[in-house]
Amino acid sequence: MQFNIEEILQIAKKIESNGYRFYTAAAEANEANRDWLSKLAQEEIGHENIIDDFARSLVSPADSPDDPDNLVLLYLNSIADSLVFSASADPRTFFDQEVSIDDIIDDGLRREHEAVAYYSALQNAMQDEAAKAQVGLLINEEISHIAWLRRKQEELNNKRKARGKDRIYDLIIIGAGPGGISMAAEVIHAGMDSENILILEGAPRTSWMIHSLYHEQHRVVADYKGASPVTYGIMKMRNMTKASTLKMLADTLQEYDIKVLYDCPILSIEKKKGIFHFQGKEHSYKARFGVISIGVFNRPNHPDYPIPASLSEKIYYEISSNKIEDAGVLVVGGGDTAAEFVQSLLNSGNRVTLSCREADLSAMGDENRQAIKAAEARQPLTVFAGSDIRKIVPHSKGIQVLFHDESRSELLVDNIFYALGGNTPLQILKISGIEMKDGKPVLTKANESNITGLYLTGDLAARDEIGAISTAFNSSYAAASHLLQKYFPEIAAQQAKSRS
Ligand SMILES: Cc1cc2nc3c(=O)[nH]c(=O)nc-3n(C[C@H](O)[C@H](O)[C@H](O)COP(=O)(O)OP(=O)(O)OC[C@H]3O[C@@H](n4cnc5c(N)ncnc54)[C@H](O)[C@@H]3O)c2cc1C
């Protein structure tokens, strides 16, 4: 679909009027935050007026975007195209169901980011300096809204952190990935009060590992690496995209009103006089029972050779937070994460080399192995299978990579992505006194540790299997059922009654 400049400005107006309607409905829905939400709504009207003035001065053909190759206009059109759908939906429908202030801030941020992307593309399309400056005004206004929303988010989180430290919860869960979220959902579904349950998440958002290690096009499969897709509790698993997996987990949080404190990494757990103390960086949180569900990707593994300090800015361990394009990139690693990094980097127009120790790519799942082989045939991908890096050194043109096998030619790249897996967060398990055998926690069938009332779920409870989302859900179901029967028998009995 092609838009002309008048339509493009109409879309800009629609973004602003939607912004106004969104913040007005938000203010009505949330009394405690009414003042500042109303202020944001009023500012969106101001933006609409700027666009009106701007449209009057721009609609003459001489001032239309000047883009000889049509590239910028094409880009603008593509953003407009994707926005038309969301812009045509009435933002007030968002409030048809009950929404928390966190949901409002999240959706507000999404809207503001879309507006900034749209106006930045529009600004690029302008040649006239006065027109550019006017669009710049709008961009600055939207950016100030983003900063405002972020500050509010931080303020709310800090208040909750401070409040949360003063009370004793029934259950605290560490980690808001599939394991932690399903654990909270299971016990709340069974009848525990969501007000007495808290998840402490180390990252700024939930499901952080999925967010940061899955590439955007990852097909999330229910039978990952041979795991059974069958689940026994309320959480169900099916084949999905990364976005729909994250949405399914976010919807669960909303459906069960699960409380999460973000940016709250827990360093140790201690049981004193029957109460668990979860020690964070600033505060300690208390609960009668605990669950550790922090996955196995605590910190990405680093290579065994040193990384020169001058190269540190060119080295990455995760894929989502950087936008490397049109570069020569080396991916080091042989598993599925490495395969995902390769595919994502190829998609952003990079020339990629994959170095892995396995000569037959046997550490990857079948699907990824086939994808890598297919990509090698038709995309700028070179696979150094069976290779072992000796060291990396700075070079005037980037990074020089040297291999143990000297017959293999040296490689010159701009960036390196390491996908060497994560190290199990042994430290926190050890400090907390959890019994370990062969580097793995010793657990009962129901995933209770040697410390009574402290459970492990998710990848940490996968034992000798490879962890998957379905197994994380099942480990939580087992732990939740046991916790309820042993420590909350009245809730378990009530649940059994309602089932029969
Ligand atoms: C690249 C890749 C692709 C995959 N594809 C699939 C697939 O297609 N299908 C499938 O079923 N499975 C897949 N998996 C496996 C699946 O993602 C995991 O089994 C699942 O996420 C495990 O859930 P979890 O909750 O145990 O851990 P995680 O998902 O790792 O979540 C742990 C959470 O705990 C937080 N945390 C960590 N330390 C702390 C701390 N000290 N304090 C507080 N919070 C902390 C983290 O920030 C994170 O949010 C894949 C894994 C990878 C790496």
The ligand as a Tripos MOL2 file, in Angstrom:
@<TRIPOS>MOLECULE
LIG
   53    58     1     0     0
SMALL
NO_CHARGES

@<TRIPOS>ATOM
      1 C1         18.2380  -20.6820   22.1290 C.3       1 LIG1
      2 C2         17.2510  -21.5200   22.8680 C.ar      1 LIG1
      3 C3         16.1360  -21.9930   22.2090 C.ar      1 LIG1
      4 C4         15.1850  -22.7630   22.9020 C.ar      1 LIG1
      5 N1         14.0820  -23.1980   22.2380 N.ar      1 LIG1
      6 C5         13.1250  -23.8830   22.8990 C.ar      1 LIG1
      7 C6         11.9440  -24.3380   22.2250 C.ar      1 LIG1
      8 O1         11.7740  -24.1400   21.0230 O.2       1 LIG1
      9 N2         10.9880  -25.0090   22.9510 N.ar      1 LIG1
     10 C7         11.1500  -25.2700   24.2870 C.ar      1 LIG1
     11 O2         10.2580  -25.8760   24.8860 O.2       1 LIG1
     12 N3         12.2830  -24.8730   24.9430 N.ar      1 LIG1
     13 C8         13.2630  -24.1880   24.2820 C.ar      1 LIG1
     14 N4         14.3920  -23.7930   24.9500 N.ar      1 LIG1
     15 C9         14.5370  -24.1460   26.3850 C.3       1 LIG1
     16 C10        13.6310  -23.2570   27.2800 C.3       1 LIG1
     17 O3         13.8080  -21.8990   26.9290 O.3       1 LIG1
     18 C11        13.9980  -23.4570   28.7480 C.3       1 LIG1
     19 O4         13.8780  -24.8230   29.0550 O.3       1 LIG1
     20 C12        13.0600  -22.6340   29.6600 C.3       1 LIG1
     21 O5         13.1190  -21.2610   29.3570 O.3       1 LIG1
     22 C13        13.4530  -22.8510   31.1250 C.3       1 LIG1
     23 O6         12.6700  -22.0230   31.9550 O.3       1 LIG1
     24 P1         13.1970  -21.5600   33.3960 P.3       1 LIG1
     25 O7         12.1150  -20.7240   33.9680 O.co2     1 LIG1
     26 O8         13.7320  -22.7040   34.1450 O.co2     1 LIG1
     27 O9         14.4870  -20.6630   33.0870 O.3       1 LIG1
     28 P2         14.7010  -19.3490   32.2360 P.3       1 LIG1
     29 O10        13.8000  -19.2910   31.0680 O.co2     1 LIG1
     30 O11        16.1750  -19.2800   32.0230 O.co2     1 LIG1
     31 O12        14.2430  -18.1700   33.2080 O.3       1 LIG1
     32 C14        14.9450  -17.8790   34.3950 C.3       1 LIG1
     33 C15        14.5740  -16.4750   34.8630 C.3       1 LIG1
     34 O13        15.2260  -16.2530   36.1270 O.3       1 LIG1
     35 C16        15.8480  -14.9670   36.1420 C.3       1 LIG1
     36 N5         16.9930  -15.0330   37.0620 N.ar      1 LIG1
     37 C17        18.1810  -15.6730   36.8600 C.ar      1 LIG1
     38 N6         18.9600  -15.5330   37.9680 N.ar      1 LIG1
     39 C18        18.2450  -14.8050   38.8590 C.ar      1 LIG1
     40 C19        18.4990  -14.3520   40.2000 C.ar      1 LIG1
     41 N7         19.6410  -14.6290   40.8420 N.pl3     1 LIG1
     42 N8         17.5450  -13.6250   40.8230 N.ar      1 LIG1
     43 C20        16.3600  -13.3480   40.2200 C.ar      1 LIG1
     44 N9         16.0740  -13.7570   38.9590 N.ar      1 LIG1
     45 C21        16.9970  -14.4850   38.2860 C.ar      1 LIG1
     46 C22        16.2320  -14.7580   34.6830 C.3       1 LIG1
     47 O14        16.3920  -13.3670   34.3920 O.3       1 LIG1
     48 C23        15.0530  -15.3820   33.9310 C.3       1 LIG1
     49 O15        14.0070  -14.4630   33.6840 O.3       1 LIG1
     50 C24        15.3740  -23.0620   24.2820 C.ar      1 LIG1
     51 C25        16.5140  -22.5940   24.9480 C.ar      1 LIG1
     52 C26        17.4490  -21.8310   24.2490 C.ar      1 LIG1
     53 C27        18.6610  -21.3390   24.9730 C.3       1 LIG1
@<TRIPOS>BOND
     1     1     2 1
     2     2     3 ar
     3     2    52 ar
     4     3     4 ar
     5     4     5 ar
     6     4    50 ar
     7     5     6 ar
     8     6     7 ar
     9     6    13 1
    10     7     8 2
    11     7     9 ar
    12     9    10 ar
    13    10    11 2
    14    10    12 ar
    15    12    13 ar
    16    13    14 ar
    17    14    15 1
    18    14    50 ar
    19    15    16 1
    20    16    17 1
    21    16    18 1
    22    18    19 1
    23    18    20 1
    24    20    21 1
    25    20    22 1
    26    22    23 1
    27    23    24 1
    28    24    25 2
    29    24    26 1
    30    24    27 1
    31    27    28 1
    32    28    29 2
    33    28    30 1
    34    28    31 1
    35    31    32 1
    36    32    33 1
    37    33    34 1
    38    33    48 1
    39    34    35 1
    40    35    36 1
    41    35    46 1
    42    36    37 ar
    43    36    45 ar
    44    37    38 ar
    45    38    39 ar
    46    39    40 ar
    47    39    45 ar
    48    40    41 1
    49    40    42 ar
    50    42    43 ar
    51    43    44 ar
    52    44    45 ar
    53    46    47 1
    54    46    48 1
    55    48    49 1
    56    50    51 ar
    57    51    52 ar
    58    52    53 1
@<TRIPOS>SUBSTRUCTURE
     1 LIG1         1 GROUP 0 **** ****
